[in-house]
Amino acid sequence: MYKRIAFLFSLIAVAGTANAWHPLEPLDTSSPRVTIATFLDVTDEVASRYLDYVSSPSRETFKAAWSLRPKYTALFDLSNVPPASRAKVGAETFLLLWDVLARVELPPLEEIPDAAAVATDEAKDGPALRWRIPGTEIAIARIEQGPRAGEFLFSADTVARAKEFYELAQGLPYVRPMPVEKFYETSRQITGWMIPPNWVQALPNVAKTLVLGQMLWKWFAILALFGLAGSAIVWVARWGRRRAWSGTLPALLRRAVAPLVILALGSVLEFLVAEQINTTGRLGGLPDFAITVASELAVIWLIWLTTSWIAERVITSPRIRSEGLTAQMIRLTARSVGVLAIFALIMLIAHEIGVPVLGLVAGAGAGGIAIALAVRSTLENFVGTLNLYADRPVMVGDFCRYGEDPSHTWMRVGTIEEIGLRSTRIRGLDRTITTIPNAEFANMHIINLTARERMLLNPKIRLRYETTPDQLRVVLANLREMLLAHPRITDDPARVRASGFGESSVDVDVFAYVATTDWNEFLAVQEDVVLRIMDIVKAAGAAFALPSRTLYHGRDQGLDTERQEAAGKQVREWASAHELPFPDFPASYREKIIDTLDYPPTGSPKADRG
């Protein structure tokens, strides 16, 4: 059998020697005539190199034959074929049409339109778009757009129906020599230089049974290779996760081993499956497709690991709290970059497998409105998160008061424990956790108690009405002295003033600031001040008032009639002299009494002694 193949190939090789081209020379597809001639030349060259490989299987002869694959796949319009399958579909289409055209009488080359004829037709009737081989539906069409616009290639419809044409032509005799009859069927036995042809011939017939367009032993070989590769990847992935994620560079490298192994094994599998085993049939492109998808997913895996690691490395800065909003925004940014890269790679994968990406994106734009409505609350919370990040009213660890609390105990007070992308967690004084969506939290009145540089001390002192003015003066003076002398009380302001008369007390208002931001220290200082106030009040002989009502029993002496008459006389004198001070004092009287009151009181340090 091999002697007969060698004899036929030798004839084809001699015939095609004159048409051999330089390896760097591009294919000429400028007209239907040139495309047909190039196709015939390519078949002669393929036959010659195949003969060399069959007669002397080696890496060099296989490489020489394999290098022609881009040549003959370039003769077909594969625009309707997914990019991931174009090499496989192009090779299979070439073998099918080779067999078909070997059974069809082609017209003389001079009768096929050349570049000059195409130009003439274009000048007269517009561009010539198609030329069909007489007696067939095999067409060569002009490419109208894209990087190969203007070239004449076997049409996309011809590519799609190549197998149909092959089956219909099986009853026709060969009119041109072929390496062997039904070379397409024989090509399914071809393997790479690592699997010599005699090994394949030695296999039992059941192993060479065709299953889905490919020999059974090839399916088993592919499954075995993918199984070994999958087991290796699973083992490496488990090894990488034996240690907890620490965010360090060694941890990143340990986790990155699995996707790197996928990329490495993908290259190895592509070489073994595509070149050495040589998958065939329409389903023969599935292994290549699986390798492509796995490699893209490995790249996605690496991008996600890298962006997450960069975010965690930035967050480890001592100025950034790991649970704070800044850390969350850094993580969000890293994840967004990763998601965008993943989205781009997914679109690339979809394009490779033939999914209409432009239509998918357009559909996503239309469906985005419905999705936005469905996740409106989530979007509102995310916008609230951005507002919290921009305004920074509170940070993790801050003690704050939030919202409006109708209770007298004001329970809406707590420490910020976490500001997430959706909600904020606050630990209250009763140690419970309150979770508030960020959309609601950002609209609340938030009082950041931790942001105070000092804390207000404002006790109210209520003295009994029996307190004499001099006792009150002593209390006020000693309280002011105590505040000024206290090391934890700021001297500006440090006020003590008699503020008014209550229902059962004379009220004294103390207003001062404690130089601390720590709540516990403030309570200690406040306690010390309260105790000193008690000592000062007691030392002055005064006492604190209690909410009370005093009843006096005695005879009513009535009003003083002499003073009544004196008051009436005074009013009449004002009226007769046109000096009645209602609604206002006369201007002359106002000037007379302005600044005549003894203040500060006589005896005080600031009193006017002159």
C-alpha positions in Angstrom: 0.0 0.0 0.0 2.7 2.4 1.0 4.6 1.6 -2.3 1.5 2.6 -4.3 1.1 5.8 -2.3 4.8 6.6 -2.8 4.5 6.0 -6.6 1.5 8.3 -6.9 3.1 11.0 -4.8 6.2 10.9 -6.8 4.1 11.7 -9.9 2.4 14.6 -8.2 5.7 15.8 -6.8 7.3 15.9 -10.2 4.2 17.7 -11.7 4.2 20.3 -8.9 7.9 21.1 -8.8 7.5 23.9 -11.3 4.8 25.5 -9.2 6.6 25.4 -5.9 6.7 28.7 -4.1 8.9 30.5 -1.7 7.9 29.8 2.0 7.5 33.6 2.6 5.6 34.2 -0.6 1.9 35.1 0.2 -0.9 33.4 -1.7 -2.3 35.1 -4.7 -6.1 35.3 -4.6 -6.6 38.4 -6.7 -9.1 36.7 -9.1 -11.0 33.4 -9.4 -8.4 32.1 -11.9 -5.5 32.7 -9.6 -7.4 31.2 -6.6 -8.1 28.0 -8.5 -4.5 27.7 -9.7 -3.2 28.4 -6.2 -5.5 25.7 -4.8 -4.2 23.2 -7.3 -0.6 24.2 -6.6 -1.2 23.8 -2.9 -2.7 20.3 -3.3 0.5 19.3 -5.3 2.7 20.7 -2.6 0.8 19.0 0.2 0.9 15.7 -1.7 4.7 16.1 -2.2 5.4 16.8 1.5 3.0 14.1 2.7 4.9 11.6 0.5 8.2 12.7 2.2 6.7 12.2 5.6 5.2 8.8 4.8 8.4 7.5 3.3 10.5 8.9 6.1 8.6 9.8 9.2 10.6 12.3 11.2 10.2 15.6 13.0 11.6 17.5 10.1 9.4 16.0 7.4 6.3 16.3 9.6 7.1 20.0 10.3 7.5 20.6 6.6 4.1 19.2 5.9 2.4 20.9 8.9 3.8 24.3 7.9 1.5 24.3 4.8 -1.6 24.4 6.9 -1.8 28.2 7.1 -1.4 28.2 3.3 -4.4 26.1 2.4 -6.7 27.4 5.1 -6.1 30.9 3.8 -8.0 29.9 0.6 -11.4 29.8 2.3 -13.8 32.4 3.7 -14.0 31.3 7.3 -15.7 34.5 8.5 -18.8 32.5 9.6 -16.6 30.0 11.5 -15.7 30.6 15.2 -12.1 31.8 15.4 -11.2 28.9 17.8 -12.3 26.4 15.1 -11.0 28.1 11.9 -7.8 26.2 11.6 -9.5 22.8 12.1 -12.4 23.6 9.8 -10.1 25.1 7.1 -8.0 22.0 7.1 -10.9 19.7 6.8 -12.6 21.8 4.1 -9.3 21.7 2.1 -9.2 17.9 2.2 -12.9 17.6 1.3 -12.7 20.0 -1.7 -9.4 18.4 -2.8 -11.3 15.1 -3.2 -14.3 16.8 -4.9 -12.4 18.8 -7.4 -10.3 15.8 -8.3 -13.6 14.3 -9.6 -14.8 17.4 -11.4 -13.8 18.6 -14.9 -12.5 22.1 -14.4 -12.6 24.5 -17.3 -9.3 25.6 -18.8 -7.6 28.3 -16.7 -7.9 30.8 -19.6 -11.7 30.5 -19.4 -11.7 31.4 -15.7 -11.9 35.2 -15.0 -8.5 36.7 -14.2 -7.6 40.0 -12.7 -8.0 41.9 -16.0 -11.4 40.4 -16.6 -12.5 41.3 -13.1 -11.3 44.9 -13.6 -13.2 45.1 -16.9 -16.4 43.7 -15.4 -16.1 46.1 -12.5 -15.7 49.0 -14.9 -18.8 48.0 -16.9 -21.3 46.4 -14.6 -19.9 46.9 -11.2 -17.7 44.6 -9.2 -17.9 40.9 -10.0 -18.8 39.2 -6.7 -18.9 35.5 -7.4 -17.7 32.8 -9.9 -19.1 29.3 -9.7 -17.3 26.2 -10.9 -19.4 25.0 -13.9 -21.8 22.1 -13.0 -21.4 22.6 -9.3 -22.5 24.9 -6.5 -18.9 25.4 -5.4 -18.3 29.2 -5.6 -15.4 31.6 -5.3 -16.6 34.9 -3.9 -15.1 38.3 -3.5 -14.6 39.5 0.1 -16.2 42.8 0.5 -15.0 43.9 3.9 -12.4 43.2 6.5 -8.6 42.8 6.3 -8.9 40.6 3.2 -11.3 42.8 1.3 -11.0 42.5 -2.5 -9.6 38.9 -2.5 -11.4 35.9 -4.1 -11.9 33.0 -1.7 -14.0 29.9 -1.6 -17.2 31.2 -0.3 -18.5 30.8 3.2 -21.4 28.8 1.9 -19.0 26.4 0.1 -17.1 25.9 3.4 -20.4 25.2 5.2 -21.5 22.6 2.6 -18.1 21.0 1.9 -19.0 17.7 3.6 -22.3 17.7 1.6 -20.4 18.2 -1.7 -17.9 15.4 -0.7 -20.7 12.9 -0.1 -22.5 13.8 -3.3 -19.3 13.4 -5.4 -18.4 9.9 -4.1 -20.0 8.2 -7.1 -18.0 10.2 -9.6 -14.7 8.8 -11.0 -11.4 10.7 -10.4 -10.3 12.8 -13.4 -7.1 13.9 -11.7 -4.6 11.8 -9.7 -4.9 11.6 -5.9 -2.4 10.2 -3.4 -4.9 7.5 -2.6 -8.6 7.2 -3.2 -10.7 8.9 -0.6 -7.7 10.7 0.7 -10.0 12.5 3.2 -10.8 9.1 4.9 -7.1 8.2 4.9 -6.1 11.5 6.4 -7.9 10.5 9.6 -5.1 8.0 10.2 -2.3 10.6 9.9 -0.5 11.3 13.1 2.5 13.4 14.1 6.2 12.4 14.1 5.9 11.1 17.7 3.4 8.5 16.7 4.9 6.7 13.6 2.4 5.4 11.0 3.4 1.8 11.5 2.2 2.1 15.1 -1.3 3.1 13.9 -1.3 0.3 11.4 -0.5 -2.2 14.1 -3.6 -1.3 16.2 -6.6 -3.6 16.1 -9.4 -2.7 13.7 -11.8 -1.9 16.6 -9.4 0.9 17.7 -9.5 2.4 14.2 -13.3 2.4 14.1 -14.7 5.9 13.3 -16.7 7.5 16.1 -18.1 11.0 15.4 -15.6 11.4 12.5 -12.5 10.3 14.5 -10.8 7.0 15.2 -11.7 5.4 18.5 -8.1 5.2 19.8 -7.7 9.0 19.3 -10.7 9.6 21.5 -9.2 7.4 24.2 -5.9 9.1 23.9 -7.4 12.5 24.2 -9.5 11.5 27.3 -6.4 10.0 28.9 -4.3 13.2 28.3 -7.1 15.5 29.6 -7.6 13.2 32.6 -3.9 13.3 33.5 -3.8 17.1 33.0 -6.9 17.6 35.1 -5.6 15.4 37.9 -2.3 17.4 37.9 -4.2 20.7 38.1 -6.5 19.5 40.9 -3.5 18.3 42.9 -1.6 21.6 42.4 -4.7 23.7 43.3 -5.1 21.8 46.6 -1.4 22.1 47.3 -1.7 25.9 46.8 -4.5 26.1 49.3 -2.9 24.1 52.1 -1.9 27.4 53.7 -4.3 30.1 54.6 -4.2 33.3 52.4 -1.9 35.8 54.1 -1.7 38.4 51.4 2.1 38.1 51.1 4.1 37.6 47.9 4.9 33.9 48.7 1.2 33.3 49.3 0.3 34.8 45.9 2.9 32.7 44.1 1.7 29.6 45.8 -1.9 30.3 44.7 -0.7 31.3 41.2 0.9 27.9 40.6 -2.4 26.3 39.6 -3.3 28.8 36.7 0.3 28.8 35.5 0.2 25.0 35.3 -3.0 25.2 33.3 -1.3 27.5 30.8 1.7 25.3 30.6 -0.3 22.1 30.2 -2.6 23.9 27.7 0.4 24.4 25.4 1.5 20.8 25.8 -2.0 19.4 25.2 -2.4 21.6 22.1 0.9 20.2 20.7 0.0 16.6 21.5 -3.7 16.7 20.5 -3.6 19.0 17.4 -0.2 18.0 15.9 0.6 14.5 17.2 -2.8 12.8 17.6 -4.2 15.0 14.8 -7.9 15.3 15.7 -10.3 15.0 12.8 -14.0 15.4 12.1 -16.3 18.2 12.9 -16.1 17.4 16.7 -12.3 17.2 16.4 -12.2 20.9 17.3 -13.7 20.3 20.8 -10.3 19.5 22.4 -8.8 22.7 20.9 -11.9 24.6 22.1 -11.5 23.2 25.6 -7.8 24.1 25.7 -8.6 27.6 24.6 -11.3 28.2 27.2 -9.1 26.6 30.0 -6.2 28.9 29.1 -8.4 32.0 29.1 -9.9 31.0 32.4 -6.4 30.6 33.8 -5.5 34.1 32.7 -8.7 35.3 34.4 -7.7 33.4 37.6 -4.2 35.1 37.5 -5.7 38.6 37.0 -8.1 38.1 40.0 -5.4 36.8 42.3 -3.0 39.7 41.3 -5.6 42.5 41.8 -6.7 41.0 45.1 -3.1 40.7 46.3 -2.3 44.3 45.3 -5.4 45.6 47.2 -4.4 43.6 50.3 -0.8 44.9 50.2 -2.1 48.5 50.0 -4.5 47.9 52.9 -1.7 46.5 55.1 -0.5 50.1 55.5 -0.7 51.2 59.2 -2.8 54.2 58.2 -5.6 52.1 56.7 -8.0 50.0 58.8 -8.7 46.7 57.3 -12.4 47.0 58.1 -12.6 50.6 57.2 -14.3 52.3 54.3 -11.0 53.1 52.6 -10.0 49.5 52.7 -13.4 48.5 51.3 -13.1 51.0 48.5 -9.6 49.8 47.7 -10.9 46.2 47.5 -13.8 47.4 45.4 -11.4 49.2 43.0 -9.3 46.1 42.7 -12.3 43.9 42.2 -13.7 46.3 39.6 -10.4 46.2 37.6 -10.4 42.4 37.9 -14.1 42.2 36.8 -13.4 44.5 33.8 -10.5 42.3 32.8 -12.5 39.2 33.3 -15.4 40.7 31.3 -13.0 41.5 28.4 -11.6 38.0 28.4 -15.1 36.5 28.5 -16.0 38.6 25.5 -12.8 37.3 23.8 -13.7 33.7 24.6 -17.3 34.3 23.3 -15.8 35.7 20.1 -13.5 32.7 19.8 -16.3 30.2 20.1 -18.6 32.2 17.7 -20.9 34.0 20.0 -22.1 37.4 18.4 -20.4 39.7 20.9 -21.8 42.9 19.5 -25.3 41.6 19.7 -24.6 40.4 23.2 -23.3 43.8 24.3 -26.4 45.5 22.7 -28.7 43.1 24.5 -26.9 43.7 27.8 -27.4 47.4 27.3 -31.2 46.9 26.9 -31.4 44.4 29.7 -29.3 46.6 31.9 -32.3 48.8 32.6 -34.3 45.9 33.9 -31.4 44.7 36.0 -30.9 48.2 37.4 -34.6 48.3 38.4 -34.3 44.9 40.0 -31.3 45.8 42.1 -32.3 49.4 42.8 -31.8 49.0 46.6 -28.3 47.6 46.0 -27.4 50.5 43.8 -28.8 53.0 46.3 -26.7 51.4 49.0 -23.6 51.6 46.8 -24.2 55.3 46.1 -24.6 55.8 49.9 -21.2 54.0 50.3 -19.7 56.5 47.8 -21.2 59.4 49.8 -19.8 58.1 53.0 -16.4 57.6 51.4 -16.5 61.2 50.0 -17.7 62.9 53.2 -16.1 60.6 55.8 -18.4 61.6 58.6 -17.1 58.6 60.6 -14.5 55.9 60.4 -14.1 52.5 61.8 -13.5 52.8 65.6 -15.3 56.1 65.9 -17.9 56.6 68.7 -20.9 58.4 67.3 -24.5 59.3 67.7 -26.8 58.8 64.7 -30.3 59.5 63.6 -33.1 60.6 65.9 -33.8 58.7 69.1 -37.3 59.2 70.7 -36.2 57.5 73.9 -34.9 59.4 76.8 -31.9 57.1 77.1 -30.7 57.8 73.5 -29.8 54.3 72.5 -28.6 55.3 69.0 -25.0 55.6 70.2 -22.2 53.2 69.4 -18.9 52.4 67.9 -18.4 51.9 64.2 -17.1 48.4 63.7 -17.3 48.0 59.9 -18.3 50.1 56.9 -19.0 47.7 54.1 -20.0 48.3 50.5 -23.7 47.8 51.3 -24.1 48.5 55.0 -22.5 49.8 58.2 -22.2 47.8 61.5 -22.4 49.7 64.8 -21.8 48.1 68.2 -24.1 49.9 70.8 -23.5 50.6 74.4 -25.4 47.4 75.3 -22.9 45.4 73.1 -25.5 44.6 70.4 -24.7 45.0 66.7 -26.9 47.3 64.6 -26.7 47.0 60.8 -27.8 50.0 58.8 -28.0 50.1 55.0 -25.6 52.7 53.7 -28.3 54.5 51.7 -30.1 55.1 55.0 -27.0 55.8 57.1 -25.7 58.4 54.7 -28.9 60.4 55.1 -28.9 60.4 58.9 -27.7 63.1 61.2 -24.4 61.7 62.4 -22.5 63.2 65.3 -19.0 61.9 65.5 -18.1 62.0 69.2 -14.6 60.7 68.7 -13.7 63.7 66.5 -13.9 66.0 69.6 -10.6 67.6 70.6 -12.0 68.1 74.1 -15.2 67.2 76.0 -17.9 69.6 77.4 -18.4 69.7 81.2 -21.7 71.5 81.9 -23.3 70.5 85.3 -26.2 72.5 86.7 -26.0 73.5 90.4 -29.3 74.3 92.2 -28.9 76.0 95.6 -31.6 76.5 98.2 -33.4 79.8 98.2 -32.2 80.3 101.8 -28.7 80.9 100.3 -27.7 84.5 101.0 -26.2 86.7 98.3 -22.9 86.7 100.1 -22.9 82.9 100.3 -23.7 82.7 96.6 -20.8 85.1 95.9 -18.4 82.8 97.9 -19.7 79.7 96.1 -19.2 81.4 92.6 -15.7 82.6 93.4 -14.5 79.3 94.8 -16.0 77.4 91.9 -14.2 79.7 89.4 -11.0 79.3 91.3 -11.3 75.5 91.3 -11.9 75.3 87.5 -8.9 77.5 86.8 -6.7 75.5 89.1 -7.7 72.1 87.8 -5.0 70.6 85.5 -7.5 68.8 83.2 -9.8 71.8 82.7 -9.0 74.2 79.9 -8.9 77.9 81.1 -10.7 79.2 78.0 -13.6 79.1 78.6 -14.1 78.1 82.2 -17.2 79.9 83.3 -19.4 79.8 86.5 -22.4 82.1 86.5 -25.6 82.4 88.5 -28.0 81.8 85.7 -31.4 82.4 87.2 -34.2 81.4 89.6 -35.8 78.0 89.3 -39.1 76.8 90.9 -37.3 75.8 94.0 -33.7 76.9 93.6 -31.1 79.5 92.7 -29.5 78.1 89.6 -25.7 78.2 88.9 -24.4 77.2 85.5 -20.9 75.6 85.1 -19.5 75.6 81.5 -16.0 74.2 80.9 -14.0 71.8 78.7 -12.1 68.7 79.9 -8.8 68.4 77.9 -9.3 64.8 76.8 -11.1 62.8 74.0 -11.2 59.6 76.1 -14.6 58.9 77.5 -13.4 57.1 80.6 -10.9 59.9 81.5 -13.7 62.4 81.0 -15.9 60.5 83.5 -13.0 60.5 86.0 -12.5 64.3 85.7 -16.2 64.9 85.9 -16.4 62.8 89.1 -13.6 64.8 90.6 -15.2 68.1 89.8 -18.6 67.0 91.2 -16.9 66.1 94.5 -15.1 69.4 94.7 -18.4 71.3 94.0 -20.0 69.5 96.9 -17.0 70.5 99.2 -17.3 74.1 98.0 -21.0 74.4 98.6 -20.7 72.8 102.0 -17.8 75.1 103.0 -19.8 78.1 102.2 -22.6 77.0 104.5 -25.0 76.6 101.5 -27.0 73.5 100.5 -28.3 71.9 97.4 -32.0 72.4 96.6 -34.4 69.6 96.3 -37.5 69.8 94.2 -39.9 71.0 96.9 -42.5 73.5 97.9 -42.4 75.5 101.2 -45.6 76.5 102.9 -45.5 79.6 105.3 -48.2 79.9 108.0 -48.7 83.4 109.3 -51.0 86.4 109.4 -51.4 88.4 106.3 -50.2 92.0 107.1 -51.5 93.2 103.7 -49.6 95.7 101.5 -47.8 98.7 102.9 -50.2 101.6 102.4 -47.6 104.3 102.8 -45.4 102.8 100.1 -48.5 102.5 97.9 -49.2 106.2 98.3 -45.5 107.0 97.7 -45.6 105.0 94.5 -48.7 106.7 93.3 -47.3 110.1 94.0 -44.2 109.3 92.0 -46.2 108.3 89.0 -48.3 111.5 89.1 -45.1 113.6 89.4 -43.7 111.8 86.3 -46.9 112.5 84.4 -47.3 116.2 85.4 -43.6 116.8 84.3 -44.1 114.8 81.1 -41.4 112.4 82.2 -43.5 109.2 82.4 -40.9 106.4 81.4 -43.4 104.5 79.3 -43.0 103.2 76.7 -39.4 104.5 77.0 -37.2 106.7 79.2 -36.8 110.3 78.1 -33.6 110.8 76.2 -32.2 113.2 78.9 -32.8 110.7 81.6 -31.3 107.9 79.7 -28.1 109.9 79.3 -28.1 110.7 83.0 -28.3 107.0 84.2 -26.1 105.2 81.6 -23.2 103.4 83.2 -23.9 104.5 86.7 -24.4 101.1 88.3 -21.6 99.8 90.5 -20.2 96.9 88.4 -18.1 95.0 88.9 -19.3 95.3 92.5 -17.3 97.2 95.0 -14.5 95.1 96.4 -14.0 92.9 93.4 -10.5 92.8 91.7 -11.7 94.7 88.6 -13.7 97.4 90.5 -12.9 101.0 89.7 -11.0 102.2 92.8 -10.7 105.8 91.6 
